[in-house]
Amino acid sequence: MTTLPAPPPRDRALGRGVSTLIPQSPPLSPADRATAALAAIETVPVHVGVLQAAAALLEETARTSDDEAAKAAAATTIRLLHAAMSQASEPRGR
């Protein structure tokens, strides 16, 4: 049976410079994540009550937030939620 020699121990300093070579983006704010999610909208079934609850919470955020990006993302999401709720209340055609 042939055994392979153990690899030499890696110098820990070798990997420390990688993060300086590849810039890391700062963590995204909730408003940035919401904006990105809105850009990738996907249609899925959801209970209208969930939409109503989300709209109510976001309306409070849009009213009280000091963050303009959060206000804009909340307002856009509120419009989309209301549109989805009114679409859900329309009679379905055959």
A tleap script that builds the chain and sets N, CA, C and O, in Angstrom:
source leaprc.protein.ff14SB
mol = sequence {
  NMET THR THR LEU PRO ALA PRO PRO PRO ARG
  ASP ARG ALA LEU GLY ARG GLY VAL SER THR
  LEU ILE PRO GLN SER PRO PRO LEU SER PRO
  ALA ASP ARG ALA THR ALA ALA LEU ALA ALA
  ILE GLU THR VAL PRO VAL HIE VAL GLY VAL
  LEU GLN ALA ALA ALA ALA LEU LEU GLU GLU
  THR ALA ARG THR SER ASP ASP GLU ALA ALA
  LYS ALA ALA ALA ALA THR THR ILE ARG LEU
  LEU HIE ALA ALA MET SER GLN ALA SER GLU
  PRO ARG GLY CARG
}
set mol.1.N position { 0.833 -1.153 0.000 }
set mol.1.CA position { 0.000 0.000 0.000 }
set mol.1.C position { 0.894 1.237 0.000 }
set mol.1.O position { 1.851 1.332 0.768 }
set mol.2.N position { 0.564 2.171 -0.867 }
set mol.2.CA position { 1.351 3.387 -0.980 }
set mol.2.C position { 0.664 4.507 -0.218 }
set mol.2.O position { -0.538 4.725 -0.367 }
set mol.3.N position { 1.413 5.196 0.575 }
set mol.3.CA position { 0.852 6.338 1.288 }
set mol.3.C position { 1.466 7.608 0.736 }
set mol.3.O position { 2.653 7.664 0.414 }
set mol.4.N position { 0.646 8.603 0.639 }
set mol.4.CA position { 1.129 9.883 0.141 }
set mol.4.C position { 1.651 10.698 1.310 }
set mol.4.O position { 1.102 10.642 2.411 }
set mol.5.N position { 2.694 11.441 1.073 }
set mol.5.CA position { 3.198 12.285 2.155 }
set mol.5.C position { 2.181 13.384 2.468 }
set mol.5.O position { 1.476 13.871 1.585 }
set mol.6.N position { 2.126 13.748 3.708 }
set mol.6.CA position { 1.207 14.808 4.116 }
set mol.6.C position { 1.662 16.119 3.492 }
set mol.6.O position { 2.856 16.410 3.431 }
set mol.7.N position { 0.680 16.917 3.024 }
set mol.7.CA position { 1.087 18.195 2.439 }
set mol.7.C position { 1.685 19.095 3.512 }
set mol.7.O position { 1.317 19.005 4.684 }
set mol.8.N position { 2.608 19.962 3.108 }
set mol.8.CA position { 3.216 20.854 4.099 }
set mol.8.C position { 2.150 21.790 4.661 }
set mol.8.O position { 1.200 22.135 3.958 }
set mol.9.N position { 2.296 22.202 5.914 }
set mol.9.CA position { 1.304 23.110 6.491 }
set mol.9.C position { 1.254 24.414 5.704 }
set mol.9.O position { 2.287 24.947 5.299 }
set mol.10.N position { 0.029 24.927 5.491 }
set mol.10.CA position { -0.142 26.170 4.731 }
set mol.10.C position { 0.156 27.364 5.620 }
set mol.10.O position { -0.173 27.397 6.806 }
set mol.11.N position { 0.767 28.298 5.021 }
set mol.11.CA position { 1.023 29.548 5.730 }
set mol.11.C position { -0.296 30.303 5.825 }
set mol.11.O position { -0.883 30.648 4.799 }
set mol.12.N position { -0.768 30.563 7.034 }
set mol.12.CA position { -2.047 31.238 7.256 }
set mol.12.C position { -2.057 32.639 6.653 }
set mol.12.O position { -3.119 33.158 6.309 }
set mol.13.N position { -0.894 33.248 6.524 }
set mol.13.CA position { -0.832 34.611 5.986 }
set mol.13.C position { -1.170 34.636 4.500 }
set mol.13.O position { -1.498 35.692 3.959 }
set mol.14.N position { -1.094 33.499 3.843 }
set mol.14.CA position { -1.340 33.429 2.407 }
set mol.14.C position { -2.736 33.927 2.045 }
set mol.14.O position { -2.875 34.695 1.093 }
set mol.15.N position { -3.771 33.514 2.772 }
set mol.15.CA position { -5.129 33.876 2.415 }
set mol.15.C position { -5.597 35.214 2.952 }
set mol.15.O position { -6.695 35.651 2.608 }
set mol.16.N position { -4.828 35.864 3.761 }
set mol.16.CA position { -5.272 37.109 4.398 }
set mol.16.C position { -5.403 38.267 3.428 }
set mol.16.O position { -6.187 39.182 3.679 }
set mol.17.N position { -4.666 38.258 2.334 }
set mol.17.CA position { -4.723 39.373 1.400 }
set mol.17.C position { -5.827 39.257 0.367 }
set mol.17.O position { -6.050 40.195 -0.398 }
set mol.18.N position { -6.514 38.145 0.326 }
set mol.18.CA position { -7.545 37.941 -0.685 }
set mol.18.C position { -8.643 38.983 -0.569 }
set mol.18.O position { -9.081 39.522 -1.585 }
set mol.19.N position { -9.095 39.280 0.633 }
set mol.19.CA position { -10.176 40.253 0.788 }
set mol.19.C position { -9.743 41.649 0.362 }
set mol.19.O position { -10.584 42.470 -0.006 }
set mol.20.N position { -8.449 41.928 0.406 }
set mol.20.CA position { -7.997 43.235 -0.063 }
set mol.20.C position { -7.900 43.265 -1.581 }
set mol.20.O position { -8.017 44.330 -2.187 }
set mol.21.N position { -7.688 42.122 -2.194 }
set mol.21.CA position { -7.635 42.052 -3.654 }
set mol.21.C position { -9.022 42.044 -4.273 }
set mol.21.O position { -9.218 42.589 -5.359 }
set mol.22.N position { -9.984 41.436 -3.598 }
set mol.22.CA position { -11.358 41.364 -4.084 }
set mol.22.C position { -12.204 42.233 -3.175 }
set mol.22.O position { -12.485 41.850 -2.039 }
set mol.23.N position { -12.613 43.399 -3.659 }
set mol.23.CA position { -13.379 44.296 -2.797 }
set mol.23.C position { -14.694 43.652 -2.354 }
set mol.23.O position { -15.391 43.019 -3.146 }
set mol.24.N position { -15.009 43.827 -1.093 }
set mol.24.CA position { -16.242 43.302 -0.538 }
set mol.24.C position { -17.258 44.440 -0.500 }
set mol.24.O position { -16.937 45.556 -0.092 }
set mol.25.N position { -18.488 44.146 -0.929 }
set mol.25.CA position { -19.504 45.192 -0.868 }
set mol.25.C position { -19.997 45.316 0.565 }
set mol.25.O position { -20.028 44.336 1.309 }
set mol.26.N position { -20.380 46.522 0.944 }
set mol.26.CA position { -20.903 46.691 2.302 }
set mol.26.C position { -22.247 45.976 2.422 }
set mol.26.O position { -22.914 45.753 1.412 }
set mol.27.N position { -22.647 45.620 3.615 }
set mol.27.CA position { -23.943 44.954 3.783 }
set mol.27.C position { -25.057 45.859 3.252 }
set mol.27.O position { -25.014 47.079 3.407 }
set mol.28.N position { -26.048 45.238 2.626 }
set mol.28.CA position { -27.158 45.998 2.063 }
set mol.28.C position { -28.153 46.375 3.146 }
set mol.28.O position { -28.393 45.621 4.089 }
set mol.29.N position { -28.716 47.544 2.989 }
set mol.29.CA position { -29.752 47.990 3.925 }
set mol.29.C position { -31.056 47.278 3.580 }
set mol.29.O position { -31.183 46.740 2.480 }
set mol.30.N position { -32.021 47.260 4.483 }
set mol.30.CA position { -33.318 46.668 4.165 }
set mol.30.C position { -33.961 47.320 2.939 }
set mol.30.O position { -34.603 46.632 2.144 }
set mol.31.N position { -33.800 48.623 2.777 }
set mol.31.CA position { -34.366 49.305 1.606 }
set mol.31.C position { -33.704 48.827 0.322 }
set mol.31.O position { -34.376 48.648 -0.694 }
set mol.32.N position { -32.385 48.618 0.359 }
set mol.32.CA position { -31.679 48.108 -0.819 }
set mol.32.C position { -32.135 46.690 -1.158 }
set mol.32.O position { -32.326 46.358 -2.328 }
set mol.33.N position { -32.310 45.858 -0.130 }
set mol.33.CA position { -32.780 44.485 -0.368 }
set mol.33.C position { -34.203 44.490 -0.915 }
set mol.33.O position { -34.534 43.686 -1.787 }
set mol.34.N position { -35.053 45.395 -0.408 }
set mol.34.CA position { -36.430 45.483 -0.898 }
set mol.34.C position { -36.452 45.923 -2.348 }
set mol.34.O position { -37.213 45.382 -3.150 }
set mol.35.N position { -35.630 46.896 -2.693 }
set mol.35.CA position { -35.559 47.373 -4.069 }
set mol.35.C position { -35.099 46.261 -5.003 }
set mol.35.O position { -35.643 46.108 -6.097 }
set mol.36.N position { -34.116 45.493 -4.589 }
set mol.36.CA position { -33.641 44.372 -5.400 }
set mol.36.C position { -34.720 43.302 -5.549 }
set mol.36.O position { -34.884 42.728 -6.625 }
set mol.37.N position { -35.447 43.037 -4.477 }
set mol.37.CA position { -36.522 42.044 -4.538 }
set mol.37.C position { -37.630 42.497 -5.478 }
set mol.37.O position { -38.194 41.687 -6.213 }
set mol.38.N position { -37.939 43.782 -5.456 }
set mol.38.CA position { -38.969 44.301 -6.356 }
set mol.38.C position { -38.551 44.186 -7.814 }
set mol.38.O position { -39.394 44.029 -8.696 }
set mol.39.N position { -37.260 44.265 -8.063 }
set mol.39.CA position { -36.759 44.145 -9.429 }
set mol.39.C position { -36.861 42.712 -9.943 }
set mol.39.O position { -36.829 42.480 -11.152 }
set mol.40.N position { -36.983 41.764 -9.043 }
set mol.40.CA position { -37.033 40.348 -9.431 }
set mol.40.C position { -38.371 39.717 -9.046 }
set mol.40.O position { -38.416 38.585 -8.565 }
set mol.41.N position { -39.456 40.455 -9.261 }
set mol.41.CA position { -40.782 39.984 -8.839 }
set mol.41.C position { -41.132 38.668 -9.527 }
set mol.41.O position { -40.906 38.479 -10.722 }
set mol.42.N position { -41.682 37.786 -8.737 }
set mol.42.CA position { -42.121 36.468 -9.207 }
set mol.42.C position { -43.554 36.269 -8.731 }
set mol.42.O position { -43.887 36.611 -7.597 }
set mol.43.N position { -44.401 35.715 -9.595 }
set mol.43.CA position { -45.796 35.489 -9.245 }
set mol.43.C position { -45.934 34.189 -8.460 }
set mol.43.O position { -45.521 33.123 -8.916 }
set mol.44.N position { -46.523 34.300 -7.270 }
set mol.44.CA position { -46.788 33.135 -6.432 }
set mol.44.C position { -48.145 33.333 -5.751 }
set mol.44.O position { -48.560 34.471 -5.529 }
set mol.45.N position { -48.835 32.247 -5.419 }
set mol.45.CA position { -50.103 32.404 -4.702 }
set mol.45.C position { -49.842 32.818 -3.255 }
set mol.45.O position { -48.913 32.332 -2.609 }
set mol.46.N position { -50.687 33.732 -2.761 }
set mol.46.CA position { -50.548 34.192 -1.387 }
set mol.46.C position { -51.933 34.608 -0.882 }
set mol.46.O position { -52.759 35.092 -1.655 }
set mol.47.N position { -52.177 34.423 0.396 }
set mol.47.CA position { -53.449 34.829 0.984 }
set mol.47.C position { -53.530 36.345 1.033 }
set mol.47.O position { -52.542 37.014 1.335 }
set mol.48.N position { -54.703 36.887 0.736 }
set mol.48.CA position { -54.895 38.331 0.731 }
set mol.48.C position { -54.607 38.931 2.107 }
set mol.48.O position { -54.113 40.056 2.187 }
set mol.49.N position { -54.897 38.221 3.172 }
set mol.49.CA position { -54.616 38.725 4.516 }
set mol.49.C position { -53.144 39.009 4.737 }
set mol.49.O position { -52.791 39.932 5.471 }
set mol.50.N position { -52.287 38.228 4.111 }
set mol.50.CA position { -50.841 38.472 4.220 }
set mol.50.C position { -50.500 39.791 3.532 }
set mol.50.O position { -49.695 40.572 4.038 }
set mol.51.N position { -51.115 40.034 2.381 }
set mol.51.CA position { -50.881 41.290 1.662 }
set mol.51.C position { -51.383 42.484 2.466 }
set mol.51.O position { -50.727 43.524 2.527 }
set mol.52.N position { -52.550 42.323 3.081 }
set mol.52.CA position { -53.115 43.399 3.889 }
set mol.52.C position { -52.210 43.726 5.083 }
set mol.52.O position { -51.978 44.895 5.391 }
set mol.53.N position { -51.710 42.698 5.740 }
set mol.53.CA position { -50.828 42.908 6.894 }
set mol.53.C position { -49.528 43.584 6.463 }
set mol.53.O position { -49.048 44.501 7.131 }
set mol.54.N position { -48.968 43.135 5.362 }
set mol.54.CA position { -47.722 43.736 4.877 }
set mol.54.C position { -47.943 45.200 4.500 }
set mol.54.O position { -47.110 46.054 4.803 }
set mol.55.N position { -49.059 45.487 3.843 }
set mol.55.CA position { -49.352 46.871 3.459 }
set mol.55.C position { -49.497 47.752 4.699 }
set mol.55.O position { -48.990 48.873 4.725 }
set mol.56.N position { -50.179 47.257 5.714 }
set mol.56.CA position { -50.364 48.048 6.941 }
set mol.56.C position { -49.026 48.355 7.609 }
set mol.56.O position { -48.797 49.480 8.051 }
set mol.57.N position { -48.148 47.365 7.683 }
set mol.57.CA position { -46.831 47.586 8.289 }
set mol.57.C position { -45.993 48.555 7.469 }
set mol.57.O position { -45.312 49.423 8.016 }
set mol.58.N position { -46.049 48.400 6.158 }
set mol.58.CA position { -45.250 49.282 5.302 }
set mol.58.C position { -45.786 50.708 5.290 }
set mol.58.O position { -45.011 51.658 5.168 }
set mol.59.N position { -47.100 50.870 5.415 }
set mol.59.CA position { -47.653 52.216 5.478 }
set mol.59.C position { -47.114 52.964 6.689 }
set mol.59.O position { -46.836 54.161 6.615 }
set mol.60.N position { -46.970 52.262 7.789 }
set mol.60.CA position { -46.394 52.881 8.995 }
set mol.60.C position { -44.930 53.229 8.751 }
set mol.60.O position { -44.478 54.305 9.142 }
set mol.61.N position { -44.192 52.338 8.115 }
set mol.61.CA position { -42.785 52.600 7.804 }
set mol.61.C position { -42.656 53.806 6.881 }
set mol.61.O position { -41.812 54.675 7.103 }
set mol.62.N position { -43.489 53.859 5.847 }
set mol.62.CA position { -43.427 54.979 4.905 }
set mol.62.C position { -43.769 56.299 5.590 }
set mol.62.O position { -43.249 57.351 5.219 }
set mol.63.N position { -44.630 56.238 6.573 }
set mol.63.CA position { -45.055 57.457 7.271 }
set mol.63.C position { -44.010 57.942 8.269 }
set mol.63.O position { -43.832 59.148 8.436 }
set mol.64.N position { -43.318 57.019 8.936 }
set mol.64.CA position { -42.461 57.409 10.054 }
set mol.64.C position { -40.960 57.343 9.790 }
set mol.64.O position { -40.182 57.884 10.576 }
set mol.65.N position { -40.534 56.704 8.718 }
set mol.65.CA position { -39.097 56.520 8.481 }
set mol.65.C position { -38.402 57.830 8.133 }
set mol.65.O position { -38.966 58.686 7.450 }
set mol.66.N position { -37.183 57.972 8.608 }
set mol.66.CA position { -36.346 59.113 8.251 }
set mol.66.C position { -35.491 58.803 7.024 }
set mol.66.O position { -34.888 59.700 6.436 }
set mol.67.N position { -35.443 57.543 6.649 }
set mol.67.CA position { -34.634 57.085 5.523 }
set mol.67.C position { -35.450 57.226 4.236 }
set mol.67.O position { -36.456 56.540 4.056 }
set mol.68.N position { -35.014 58.114 3.347 }
set mol.68.CA position { -35.761 58.368 2.107 }
set mol.68.C position { -35.804 57.144 1.197 }
set mol.68.O position { -36.807 56.906 0.524 }
set mol.69.N position { -34.722 56.368 1.172 }
set mol.69.CA position { -34.717 55.147 0.356 }
set mol.69.C position { -35.728 54.139 0.895 }
set mol.69.O position { -36.412 53.465 0.125 }
set mol.70.N position { -35.817 54.042 2.207 }
set mol.70.CA position { -36.794 53.129 2.821 }
set mol.70.C position { -38.209 53.597 2.525 }
set mol.70.O position { -39.086 52.782 2.239 }
set mol.71.N position { -38.438 54.901 2.591 }
set mol.71.CA position { -39.764 55.446 2.274 }
set mol.71.C position { -40.154 55.136 0.831 }
set mol.71.O position { -41.282 54.727 0.556 }
set mol.72.N position { -39.209 55.336 -0.086 }
set mol.72.CA position { -39.486 55.084 -1.511 }
set mol.72.C position { -39.757 53.604 -1.760 }
set mol.72.O position { -40.693 53.264 -2.483 }
set mol.73.N position { -38.953 52.723 -1.172 }
set mol.73.CA position { -39.167 51.286 -1.343 }
set mol.73.C position { -40.496 50.863 -0.733 }
set mol.73.O position { -41.211 50.041 -1.307 }
set mol.74.N position { -40.829 51.421 0.430 }
set mol.74.CA position { -42.103 51.095 1.071 }
set mol.74.C position { -43.266 51.572 0.212 }
set mol.74.O position { -44.243 50.843 0.038 }
set mol.75.N position { -43.176 52.790 -0.328 }
set mol.75.CA position { -44.265 53.323 -1.161 }
set mol.75.C position { -44.473 52.481 -2.415 }
set mol.75.O position { -45.609 52.202 -2.799 }
set mol.76.N position { -43.382 52.081 -3.048 }
set mol.76.CA position { -43.484 51.228 -4.236 }
set mol.76.C position { -44.113 49.887 -3.884 }
set mol.76.O position { -44.981 49.391 -4.601 }
set mol.77.N position { -43.673 49.312 -2.787 }
set mol.77.CA position { -44.205 48.013 -2.363 }
set mol.77.C position { -45.682 48.127 -1.994 }
set mol.77.O position { -46.468 47.232 -2.307 }
set mol.78.N position { -46.061 49.206 -1.342 }
set mol.78.CA position { -47.465 49.418 -0.975 }
set mol.78.C position { -48.330 49.470 -2.235 }
set mol.78.O position { -49.389 48.845 -2.295 }
set mol.79.N position { -47.872 50.217 -3.236 }
set mol.79.CA position { -48.638 50.283 -4.498 }
set mol.79.C position { -48.799 48.905 -5.112 }
set mol.79.O position { -49.882 48.551 -5.577 }
set mol.80.N position { -47.725 48.124 -5.115 }
set mol.80.CA position { -47.790 46.777 -5.688 }
set mol.80.C position { -48.712 45.869 -4.868 }
set mol.80.O position { -49.453 45.063 -5.433 }
set mol.81.N position { -48.667 45.996 -3.555 }
set mol.81.CA position { -49.547 45.192 -2.706 }
set mol.81.C position { -51.013 45.540 -2.951 }
set mol.81.O position { -51.852 44.646 -3.056 }
set mol.82.N position { -51.325 46.826 -3.043 }
set mol.82.CA position { -52.703 47.237 -3.306 }
set mol.82.C position { -53.160 46.770 -4.687 }
set mol.82.O position { -54.307 46.355 -4.852 }
set mol.83.N position { -52.278 46.834 -5.669 }
set mol.83.CA position { -52.617 46.341 -7.008 }
set mol.83.C position { -52.896 44.840 -6.971 }
set mol.83.O position { -53.839 44.366 -7.604 }
set mol.84.N position { -52.086 44.102 -6.239 }
set mol.84.CA position { -52.294 42.652 -6.126 }
set mol.84.C position { -53.605 42.342 -5.417 }
set mol.84.O position { -54.321 41.418 -5.803 }
set mol.85.N position { -53.923 43.120 -4.372 }
set mol.85.CA position { -55.176 42.885 -3.651 }
set mol.85.C position { -56.381 43.205 -4.528 }
set mol.85.O position { -57.376 42.482 -4.486 }
set mol.86.N position { -56.311 44.278 -5.325 }
set mol.86.CA position { -57.463 44.573 -6.176 }
set mol.86.C position { -57.579 43.572 -7.313 }
set mol.86.O position { -58.689 43.274 -7.756 }
set mol.87.N position { -56.468 43.050 -7.790 }
set mol.87.CA position { -56.497 42.010 -8.820 }
set mol.87.C position { -57.119 40.729 -8.233 }
set mol.87.O position { -57.873 40.031 -8.911 }
set mol.88.N position { -56.798 40.437 -6.988 }
set mol.88.CA position { -57.331 39.232 -6.356 }
set mol.88.C position { -58.843 39.349 -6.129 }
set mol.88.O position { -59.542 38.336 -6.099 }
set mol.89.N position { -59.350 40.574 -5.969 }
set mol.89.CA position { -60.784 40.739 -5.717 }
set mol.89.C position { -61.606 40.772 -7.006 }
set mol.89.O position { -62.834 40.705 -6.956 }
set mol.90.N position { -60.938 40.875 -8.165 }
set mol.90.CA position { -61.661 40.870 -9.438 }
set mol.90.C position { -62.164 39.472 -9.743 }
set mol.90.O position { -61.503 38.483 -9.425 }
set mol.91.N position { -63.357 39.388 -10.373 }
set mol.91.CA position { -63.854 38.052 -10.750 }
set mol.91.C position { -62.929 37.447 -11.808 }
set mol.91.O position { -62.414 38.136 -12.688 }
set mol.92.N position { -62.747 36.173 -11.689 }
set mol.92.CA position { -61.861 35.476 -12.640 }
set mol.92.C position { -62.641 35.100 -13.886 }
set mol.92.O position { -63.743 34.557 -13.809 }
set mol.93.N position { -62.056 35.396 -15.026 }
set mol.93.CA position { -62.666 35.055 -16.314 }
set mol.93.C position { -62.398 33.613 -16.678 }
set mol.93.O position { -61.502 32.979 -16.121 }
set mol.94.N position { -63.164 33.101 -17.599 }
set mol.94.CA position { -62.965 31.722 -18.035 }
set mol.94.C position { -62.132 31.676 -19.264 }
set mol.94.O position { -61.855 30.595 -19.783 }
savepdb mol mol.pdb
quit
